[in-house]
Amino acid sequence: MSKNTKIHECDVLVIGSGAAGLSLAISLAKDDRKIIVLSKAQIGAGSTNYAQGGIAAVYNTEDDHDSVAEHVRDTLIAGAGICDESAVEFTLKNAHDSIAWLIEQGVPFDEKEEAYTKEQSPYHLHREGGHSHRRIFHAADHTGHTIQETLNKVALANPNIEILTNYHAIDLITTRKLGIAGNRVLGAYVYNNNDDCVETIKAKFTALCTGGASKVYQYTCNPEVSSGDGIAMAWRAGCRVANMEFNQFHPTTLYNQNDRNFLLTEALRGEGALLKRPNGTRFMPDYDERGELAPRDIVARAIDHEMKKLGVDCMFLDISHKSPEFITKHFPTIYERCLKIGLDITKQPIPIVPAAHFTCGGVMVDNHGRTDIDNLYAIGEVSYTGLHGANRLASNSLLECVVYGHAAAKDIIARLPLVSNIPDLPTWDESQVTNADEEVIIQHNWHELRLTMWDYVGIVRTDKRLERALHRINLLKDEVQEFYSNFRVSKNLLELRNLLQVAELIVKCSMNRKNSVGLHYNIDHLEAPTDKKPTILSPFEK
Ligand SMILES: Cc1cc2nc3c(=O)[nH]c(=O)nc-3n(C[C@H](O)[C@H](O)[C@H](O)COP(=O)(O)OP(=O)(O)OC[C@H]3O[C@@H](n4cnc5c(N)ncnc54)[C@H](O)[C@@H]3O)c2cc1C
């Protein structure tokens, strides 16, 4: 039996403590509602903490003469015709209230330094690629960190919220899994990494707020936690997923084998940095007349193509022809960060690779954040709402977390009085498993999976590459499933199991899409889609 069979009980279990999880938890934690928030690492270890640019919203139409209709139009254009227009309108109409809520919680968005009229808001707004107006709320260039810190403080001070850190959700407990009619979620089994044991959480409602799945790729600028756990758990429990083929890659991140890939802003290329091969020659003019200033996806594809053609690990981004004063004044963070690994960017080119950045698809939800399973919600990057379509408009993702966090809270509050108590649940059974004999299998499979995904299911795909990837993934899945059935769970094993599930979903969605659009580019199907349909997979149609 398990070392510890502790059972927790709450009204709402929120799995994840980023912008999505905390927006939901804080909005729910009033009256006598009891909320448990899980984080598989420290409270602020998700992507939210790393968001630099900001959060998009039309807050005041007098600001830059903007309108919700224009924000909708920009989002639909970025999504390349594959967005769900009703979800786009729903999200962007609610953007004003989400910003107002964040301000109310204490988020210190930058204010204007220049004079403004009394009809305008006091906030300083940035404009980003794809946005026709200035509408990006920001806190310098660390907006995500500021939002996360503010929400952490509010959540930690709320007596209705219990935050369990280093608690890793393993799987949802549902009536279907227990052989009871219907499919309602009753809570989850969670691995307590502090005490190395599995515990049970009973909850009337559960929300997956676990972030994206970019860690499935060899190179990613996402933090360690982005292993698609929520998508895998929802799939295993019976939820549909959609649009998993649309993975956003940032073209230029610092290549450093011993570290997470650090994002190198596109402003570097805007200020004259040149992309070069290892022999110092430029290659972008061979791909696009705009050279280094071509759009993100074209630059990412060109880098990928050169790396594969030359069989090298990275390309280079060179700004050393500019004066040291210019570089250190305009790019102080990048200069310092590179110096830390012994690289002086005023003298040397920067080794770069494209890296997985954002998961556009995920667990299918409606405008309340409800999934296919009764009382189960999915909020934030884990979900597919229809907002992003085939490509995400910059700074719309933090907004999605807050808008849907609030929508779900409203829905749960209305439904909570109607939900009966959760029956006793079976505790986690470890009677058939032993301690793992060889952790090396996990490490090996982990590397193989991420490299396979990078090489075969990355920026440029072909039918053959996808087939090869699926074949490898199936073999790895069998091995890991055997391991999972025989040995006690560990953090790495749980993540690998989820990454394999998510990888399979990405490959299957990619195989189902017989055209190229937005972030999905398949050389064997370069034609544009003839309809706007998302790619939907159901666990009940194998
Ligand atoms: C470098 C970078 C820059 C970005 N810049 C911007 C930007 O400027 N604007 C913008 O809008 N978006 C930006 N994004 C995207 C945006 O940050 C994310 O989409 C958003 O923060 C996702 O929030 P989330 O709450 O859904 O997930 P996250 O913030 O990733 O949080 C996930 C949470 O789930 C927990 N978790 C995961 N699995 C489990 C499990 N099994 N059990 C328990 N807990 C679990 C994690 O511990 C974490 O607490 C950026 C992303 C990156 C990586």
PDBQT file of the ligand as one rigid body, heavy atoms in Angstrom, charges set to zero:
ROOT
HETATM    1  C1  LIG A 601       9.164  33.365 -22.672  1.00  0.00    +0.000 C 
HETATM    2  C2  LIG A 601       7.681  33.568 -22.809  1.00  0.00    +0.000 A 
HETATM    3  C3  LIG A 601       7.183  34.837 -23.103  1.00  0.00    +0.000 A 
HETATM    4  C4  LIG A 601       5.794  35.035 -23.218  1.00  0.00    +0.000 A 
HETATM    5  N1  LIG A 601       5.317  36.309 -23.446  1.00  0.00    +0.000 NA
HETATM    6  C5  LIG A 601       3.971  36.511 -23.447  1.00  0.00    +0.000 A 
HETATM    7  C6  LIG A 601       3.439  37.840 -23.512  1.00  0.00    +0.000 A 
HETATM    8  O1  LIG A 601       4.160  38.830 -23.545  1.00  0.00    +0.000 OA
HETATM    9  N2  LIG A 601       2.073  37.967 -23.517  1.00  0.00    +0.000 N 
HETATM   10  C7  LIG A 601       1.215  36.904 -23.469  1.00  0.00    +0.000 A 
HETATM   11  O2  LIG A 601      -0.011  37.100 -23.471  1.00  0.00    +0.000 OA
HETATM   12  N3  LIG A 601       1.700  35.651 -23.376  1.00  0.00    +0.000 NA
HETATM   13  C8  LIG A 601       3.047  35.431 -23.356  1.00  0.00    +0.000 A 
HETATM   14  N4  LIG A 601       3.528  34.152 -23.239  1.00  0.00    +0.000 N 
HETATM   15  C9  LIG A 601       2.553  33.047 -23.087  1.00  0.00    +0.000 C 
HETATM   16  C10 LIG A 601       1.925  33.107 -21.694  1.00  0.00    +0.000 C 
HETATM   17  O3  LIG A 601       2.930  33.426 -20.755  1.00  0.00    +0.000 OA
HETATM   18  C11 LIG A 601       1.284  31.771 -21.306  1.00  0.00    +0.000 C 
HETATM   19  O4  LIG A 601       0.433  31.330 -22.317  1.00  0.00    +0.000 OA
HETATM   20  C12 LIG A 601       0.452  31.909 -20.018  1.00  0.00    +0.000 C 
HETATM   21  O5  LIG A 601       1.225  32.504 -19.015  1.00  0.00    +0.000 OA
HETATM   22  C13 LIG A 601      -0.038  30.545 -19.569  1.00  0.00    +0.000 C 
HETATM   23  O6  LIG A 601      -0.586  30.667 -18.264  1.00  0.00    +0.000 OA
HETATM   24  P1  LIG A 601      -1.232  29.405 -17.567  1.00  0.00    +0.000 P 
HETATM   25  O7  LIG A 601      -1.731  29.860 -16.258  1.00  0.00    +0.000 OA
HETATM   26  O8  LIG A 601      -2.147  28.749 -18.511  1.00  0.00    +0.000 OA
HETATM   27  O9  LIG A 601       0.007  28.401 -17.375  1.00  0.00    +0.000 OA
HETATM   28  P2  LIG A 601       1.388  28.586 -16.601  1.00  0.00    +0.000 P 
HETATM   29  O10 LIG A 601       1.666  29.979 -16.224  1.00  0.00    +0.000 OA
HETATM   30  O11 LIG A 601       2.415  27.879 -17.419  1.00  0.00    +0.000 OA
HETATM   31  O12 LIG A 601       1.151  27.786 -15.246  1.00  0.00    +0.000 OA
HETATM   32  C14 LIG A 601       0.994  26.378 -15.256  1.00  0.00    +0.000 C 
HETATM   33  C15 LIG A 601       0.838  25.920 -13.825  1.00  0.00    +0.000 C 
HETATM   34  O13 LIG A 601       0.427  24.566 -13.802  1.00  0.00    +0.000 OA
HETATM   35  C16 LIG A 601       1.214  23.836 -12.872  1.00  0.00    +0.000 C 
HETATM   36  N5  LIG A 601       1.196  22.437 -13.305  1.00  0.00    +0.000 N 
HETATM   37  C17 LIG A 601       1.473  21.907 -14.515  1.00  0.00    +0.000 A 
HETATM   38  N6  LIG A 601       1.286  20.577 -14.501  1.00  0.00    +0.000 NA
HETATM   39  C18 LIG A 601       0.889  20.249 -13.249  1.00  0.00    +0.000 A 
HETATM   40  C19 LIG A 601       0.548  19.027 -12.591  1.00  0.00    +0.000 A 
HETATM   41  N7  LIG A 601       0.577  17.857 -13.227  1.00  0.00    +0.000 N 
HETATM   42  N8  LIG A 601       0.191  19.083 -11.292  1.00  0.00    +0.000 NA
HETATM   43  C20 LIG A 601       0.163  20.242 -10.600  1.00  0.00    +0.000 A 
HETATM   44  N9  LIG A 601       0.477  21.428 -11.177  1.00  0.00    +0.000 NA
HETATM   45  C21 LIG A 601       0.823  21.430 -12.476  1.00  0.00    +0.000 A 
HETATM   46  C22 LIG A 601       2.565  24.509 -12.926  1.00  0.00    +0.000 C 
HETATM   47  O14 LIG A 601       3.317  24.206 -11.780  1.00  0.00    +0.000 OA
HETATM   48  C23 LIG A 601       2.128  25.966 -13.004  1.00  0.00    +0.000 C 
HETATM   49  O15 LIG A 601       1.798  26.429 -11.723  1.00  0.00    +0.000 OA
HETATM   50  C24 LIG A 601       4.907  33.932 -23.096  1.00  0.00    +0.000 A 
HETATM   51  C25 LIG A 601       5.409  32.677 -22.796  1.00  0.00    +0.000 A 
HETATM   52  C26 LIG A 601       6.782  32.479 -22.643  1.00  0.00    +0.000 A 
HETATM   53  C27 LIG A 601       7.286  31.110 -22.301  1.00  0.00    +0.000 C 
ENDROOT
TORSDOF 0
